[in-house]
């Protein structure tokens, strides 16, 4: 069969579309000739690659026939039929006798093709055929496959992955049903138990408040524990399926003041200094305006401007004075603040009955 089809390879390279550069045409011709030689030597994988590269470079429609013939020689009848069908649609200038010959070839190829009707439960599961993903649009109709053994695989989060092997002969249609079973929740979860924590402690798992014991998915989680008057800590813990992780917390009382007091003092100092600066600027502006005005006896406007300037000066002095006082207080707070209290380093180590946290 293969030897009889070999002379049917197209022997002339047709360059379609806009003319390519001389270098491109030369490479396309070289690859075409290599493809013919490889096909004759029955190196069909190599021939297919060369014909595909030549087609990409030249756009020659006749190369589709060569590619289809190569697919046929490889036993890939589904791809061969698809390619030959495209060749017939695009090669509008084929002679009637040639079109009839290729049409008969396409009919023969379609007789070798098999079909699979795939049904999956749940319907939104991801499906693959022989390791290649299959879209939901393709699943709406029968899948065109080559005769032989195939594997339909379906998977979905929360379900156990399932694979269905199927063998089809040429021209055969088969129904394939893949029903996924829900994965047991216990297989994908573990338990976190917290011990020796203050009664006021707040446990957060991945940033979400939780209460011990807590069921968690199997993966690494970020654990945080905080309590008023104690240094907080955080750690990462791996939860394993159907196992309990016990965290024994030895929380130390916080030393020194919380950083929030220093931050508040610094902000208040800055605000007071800003007020002093603003009203200081207004004082200078009022003084400049007063100096530029002509002098009149008992001028009410002059007196009003002078009063405003004096008010601005008083507010500015008060602002700078408060800023200075707050600045001194903030420096004192700085010496009493423990910046390391908010994040104590924790090592997680194995211990009898669970994990031991060491600070």
C-alpha positions in Angstrom: 0.0 0.0 0.0 2.7 2.5 1.0 4.9 1.6 -2.0 2.0 2.1 -4.4 1.3 5.6 -3.0 4.9 6.8 -3.2 4.8 8.1 -6.8 1.8 10.3 -5.9 4.0 12.8 -4.1 3.8 16.2 -5.8 7.1 16.8 -7.6 6.9 20.5 -8.2 7.1 23.2 -5.5 4.4 25.8 -6.0 5.0 29.2 -4.2 1.6 30.7 -3.1 0.8 34.1 -1.9 3.1 37.1 -2.0 6.6 36.4 -3.5 9.1 35.6 -0.7 12.7 36.6 -0.7 15.2 34.7 -2.7 16.8 33.3 0.4 13.4 32.1 1.7 12.5 30.4 -1.6 15.9 28.7 -1.7 15.4 27.3 1.8 11.9 26.2 1.0 13.1 24.3 -2.1 15.9 22.7 -0.1 13.6 21.5 2.6 11.1 20.3 0.0 13.7 18.2 -1.7 14.9 16.8 1.6 11.3 15.8 2.4 11.0 13.9 -0.8 14.2 12.1 -0.2 13.3 11.2 3.4 9.9 10.0 2.3 11.5 7.8 -0.4 13.8 6.4 2.4 10.7 5.8 4.6 11.9 8.3 7.2 8.4 9.7 7.5 9.0 11.6 10.7 11.8 13.5 9.1 9.9 14.0 5.8 6.9 15.4 7.7 9.0 18.0 9.4 10.7 19.1 6.2 7.4 19.4 4.3 5.9 21.4 7.2 8.9 23.8 7.3 8.8 24.2 3.5 5.0 25.0 3.7 5.6 27.6 6.4 8.3 29.3 4.2 6.6 29.1 0.8 2.9 28.7 1.4 2.7 26.3 -1.5 -0.7 24.6 -1.4 0.5 21.5 -3.1 2.7 20.8 0.0 -0.5 20.0 1.9 -0.9 16.9 -0.3 2.6 15.8 0.5 2.0 16.3 4.2 -1.3 14.4 4.0 0.5 11.5 2.2 3.2 11.4 4.9 0.5 11.3 7.6 -1.1 8.4 5.8 2.3 6.5 5.5 2.7 7.0 9.3 -0.7 5.4 10.0 -2.1 8.8 11.2 -5.2 8.6 9.1 -7.2 11.3 11.0 -4.5 13.9 10.4 -4.1 12.7 6.8 -7.8 13.1 6.1 -7.9 16.5 7.7 -4.9 17.7 5.7 -6.1 16.3 2.3 -9.5 17.8 2.9 -7.8 21.2 3.4 -5.8 20.6 0.2 -9.0 20.1 -1.8 -10.6 23.2 -0.4 -7.6 25.4 -1.1 -6.3 24.0 -4.4 -9.0 25.7 -6.6 -7.1 25.2 -9.8 -6.9 21.4 -9.7 -7.7 19.6 -12.9 -11.0 17.6 -12.7 -9.2 14.3 -13.1 -6.8 15.2 -10.3 -9.5 16.3 -8.0 -11.4 13.1 -8.5 -8.3 11.1 -7.8 -7.6 13.0 -4.5 -11.3 12.8 -3.5 -11.1 9.0 -3.9 -8.0 9.0 -1.7 -9.8 11.1 0.9 -12.8 8.7 0.9 -10.4 5.8 1.5 -8.7 7.6 4.4 -12.0 8.4 6.1 -12.7 4.7 6.0 -9.7 4.1 8.2 -10.7 6.6 10.8 -12.4 5.7 14.1 -14.6 7.9 16.4 -15.0 8.3 20.1 -18.0 9.8 21.8 -16.8 10.9 25.3 -19.1 11.6 28.2 -17.7 12.9 31.5 -19.2 13.4 35.0 -19.0 16.1 36.3 -19.4 17.9 33.0 -16.9 20.6 33.8 -14.0 18.2 34.3 -10.8 18.7 32.3 -10.5 16.0 29.6 -7.4 14.8 27.7 -7.0 12.2 25.0 -3.7 10.4 24.9 -2.2 13.2 27.1 -3.4 16.0 24.9 -6.1 18.4 26.3 -9.5 18.3 24.6 -11.7 21.4 24.6 -15.4 21.3 25.6 -16.3 22.4 22.1 -14.6 19.3 20.6 -16.4 17.1 23.2 -19.7 18.2 21.9 -19.2 15.9 18.9 -17.5 12.6 18.3 -13.7 12.8 18.4 -11.8 11.7 15.3 -9.0 9.2 16.2 -6.7 6.8 14.5 -7.4 3.0 14.9 -5.7 1.5 17.9 -5.4 2.0 21.6 -6.3 5.3 23.3 -6.6 6.7 26.8 -9.3 9.2 27.9 -8.4 11.0 31.1 -10.6 13.3 33.2 -9.7 15.3 36.3 -11.2 18.0 38.5 -10.4 19.6 41.8 -12.0 17.7 44.6 -12.3 14.5 42.6 -10.1 11.5 42.0 -8.5 11.5 38.6 -9.8 8.7 36.3 -8.5 7.2 33.1 -10.4 5.0 30.6 -8.5 3.0 28.1 -10.3 2.1 24.8 -9.3 0.2 21.7 -11.0 1.1 18.3 -10.7 -0.5 14.9 -10.9 1.4 11.6 -14.4 2.8 10.9 -15.6 2.0 14.4 -17.4 4.3 16.8 -17.2 3.8 20.5 -18.8 5.5 23.5 -16.5 6.3 26.4 -17.9 7.3 29.8 -15.7 8.6 32.6 -17.3 9.2 36.0 -15.1 10.9 38.6 -15.5 10.0 42.3 -15.3 12.7 44.9 -12.0 12.6 46.8 -12.5 11.9 50.5 -12.1 15.1 52.5 -10.0 13.3 55.1 -7.4 12.5 52.4 -6.8 16.2 51.7 -6.8 17.6 55.2 -4.9 17.5 58.5 -5.4 19.0 62.0 -3.5 21.8 63.7 -3.6 21.9 67.5 -2.3 24.8 69.5 -1.2 24.3 73.1 0.2 26.4 76.0 -1.1 29.7 74.5 -2.5 32.6 76.8 -6.3 32.6 77.0 -6.3 36.0 75.3 -4.2 34.8 72.4 -5.6 35.2 68.8 -4.6 32.5 66.3 -4.4 33.4 62.6 -3.9 30.8 59.9 -2.9 32.3 56.6 -4.1 35.7 57.9 -7.6 34.3 58.9 -8.6 34.1 62.5 -9.1 30.5 63.6 -9.7 28.5 66.8 -7.7 25.4 67.8 -8.1 22.6 66.9 -8.6 23.5 63.2 -8.9 21.4 60.1 -6.6 22.6 57.3 -5.9 21.6 53.7 -2.7 19.6 53.1 0.0 22.2 52.3 2.3 24.7 54.1 0.4 27.3 56.2 1.5 30.5 57.8 0.7 30.5 61.6 0.6 33.7 63.6 -0.2 34.1 67.4 -0.6 37.3 69.3 -1.8 38.3 72.7 -1.8 41.6 74.6 1.4 42.0 76.6 3.2 39.2 74.8 5.6 39.2 72.0 3.9 37.8 68.9 5.4 35.1 66.7 4.8 33.5 63.4 5.9 30.2 61.8 5.3 28.0 58.8 3.9 24.5 59.4 3.4 21.7 56.9 0.0 20.0 57.3 0.0 16.3 56.3 -3.0 14.2 55.3 -4.8 12.6 58.2 -2.2 13.7 60.7 -2.3 16.2 63.6 0.3 18.9 64.1 0.7 20.1 67.7 2.2 23.5 68.3 3.4 24.2 71.8 3.8 28.0 72.2 6.1 29.5 74.9 5.2 33.1 74.5 7.4 35.7 76.2 6.0 38.9 77.7 6.8 41.9 75.6 9.7 44.0 76.8 9.4 47.8 76.6 6.7 49.9 75.0 4.9 49.0 71.8 6.2 50.8 68.7 2.8 52.4 68.2 3.5 54.9 71.0 6.7 56.1 69.3 4.9 56.3 66.0 2.1 58.3 67.6 4.6 60.7 69.2 6.5 61.2 66.0 3.3 61.9 64.1 2.1 64.4 66.7 5.5 66.1 66.7 5.4 66.5 62.9 1.8 67.8 63.1 2.8 70.5 65.7 5.8 71.5 63.7 3.7 71.8 60.6 1.2 74.1 62.4 4.1 76.2 63.6 5.5 76.5 60.2 2.3 77.4 58.5 1.4 80.2 61.0 5.0 81.3 61.0 4.7 81.9 57.2 1.4 83.7 57.7 3.1 85.9 60.3 5.9 86.9 57.9 3.4 87.6 55.2 1.3 89.9 57.5 4.5 91.7 58.6 5.6 92.3 55.0 2.2 93.6 54.1 2.1 95.9 57.2 5.6 97.3 56.4 4.5 98.2 52.8 1.4 100.0 53.7 1.5 103.9 54.0 1.2 105.2 57.6 -1.9 107.0 58.8 -2.9 108.0 62.3 -5.5 105.8 63.9 -5.8 103.8 60.7 -8.2 100.9 61.6 -6.9 98.8 58.8 -3.3 99.0 60.1 -4.4 98.1 63.5 -6.4 95.1 62.2 -3.4 93.9 60.2 -1.1 94.2 63.1 -3.5 92.3 65.3 -3.7 89.5 62.8 0.0 89.3 62.5 0.3 89.1 66.3 -2.2 86.3 66.4 -0.4 84.4 63.7 2.9 84.8 65.7 1.4 83.6 68.9 0.0 80.4 67.2 3.3 79.8 65.5 5.2 80.1 68.8 2.8 77.7 70.5 3.1 75.2 67.6 6.9 75.2 67.7 6.8 75.0 71.5 4.5 72.0 71.4 6.6 70.4 68.7 9.7 70.8 70.8 8.0 69.3 73.8 6.6 66.4 71.9 10.0 65.9 70.2 11.6 65.4 73.6 8.9 63.1 74.7 9.2 61.1 71.4 13.0 60.7 71.9 12.3 59.3 75.4 9.7 56.9 74.0 12.3 55.8 71.4 14.6 54.7 74.2 11.9 52.7 75.9 10.4 51.1 72.7 11.0 47.4 71.9 10.8 47.2 68.1 11.6 43.5 68.1 8.5 42.5 70.1 6.2 42.3 67.2 7.9 39.5 65.4 9.8 36.9 67.5 11.7 34.4 65.5 10.4 30.8 65.9 12.0 27.5 65.0 9.8 24.6 64.4 11.3 21.3 65.6 10.1 17.8 66.0 9.0 16.8 69.6 7.2 13.9 71.1 3.5 14.1 70.2 3.9 17.0 67.7 6.1 20.0 67.1 8.0 22.2 69.5 8.4 26.0 68.9 11.6 27.4 70.2 12.1 31.2 70.5 
